[in-house]
Amino acid sequence: MAHGVDKFVLVSTDKAVNPTNVMGATKRMAEMVCLWLQGCDRNVAGTRFIAVRFGNVLGSSGSVVPKFQAQIAAGGPVTVTHPDITRFFMTIPEAAQLVLQAGLMGRGGELYVLDMGEPVRIADLARLMVRLVGKSEDEIGIVYSGLRPGEKLYEELLADSETTLPTPHPKLRVARSREVDAAGLMVTLEWMRTHCKADNQDVRERLQQCIPEYRPSP
């Protein structure tokens, strides 16, 4: 806003939906900030704020694919947290194109949800990658390491209170989420500015006050 930027596009994540960890909760807060700034009196420059929410991108930094490739190249085993864990996936070009498309279409205040297709079982992805290098599961092996703190068994693209509306693009929909509590959001943002060294539990409790759907995993 200070530099008169025409459009700001927030790249959000499905982890912002009913978040169970701080990463997802802060992404949800970022979405709320964008929605609030869109109608804020401070927005004298008329900057249009848009958010795009999607899942995992195949081959990107932090993706399971490079991790699995390295484990297979080392002779295994491939580690998966849970046999039933699923995730949504899309390719890098598809993700980049849809983010640009959302920025082009957005008039301000939209929270776009991408069509991620059907969720993929991570164990099945691991087995496929093992087969693609000409190995068998007996040779490489798959080890289940257990869900990590705050890790979901499956991801969601919409919260229970959200619905979507269609757009001219078949793979983009606009989520209709609950109205942002501006007063509560401002209190939390100010607390963050003045408590940058707060302990983990204080952070979780403060985020819960601002984001009712946030349920920290033990």
Secondary structure, DSSP 4 states (H G I P E B T S, - for coil): -TT--SEEEEEEEGGGSS--SHHHHHHHHHHHHHHHHHT-TT-TT-PEEEEEEE-EETTSTT-HHHHHHHHHHTT-PEEES-TT-EE-EE-HHHHHHHHHHHHHH--SS-EEEE---S-EEHHHHHHHHHHHTT--HHHH-EEE--PPTT--SS--SS-TT-EEEE-SSTTEEEEEPPPP-HHHHHHHHHHHHH-TT--HHHHHHHHHHH-TT-----
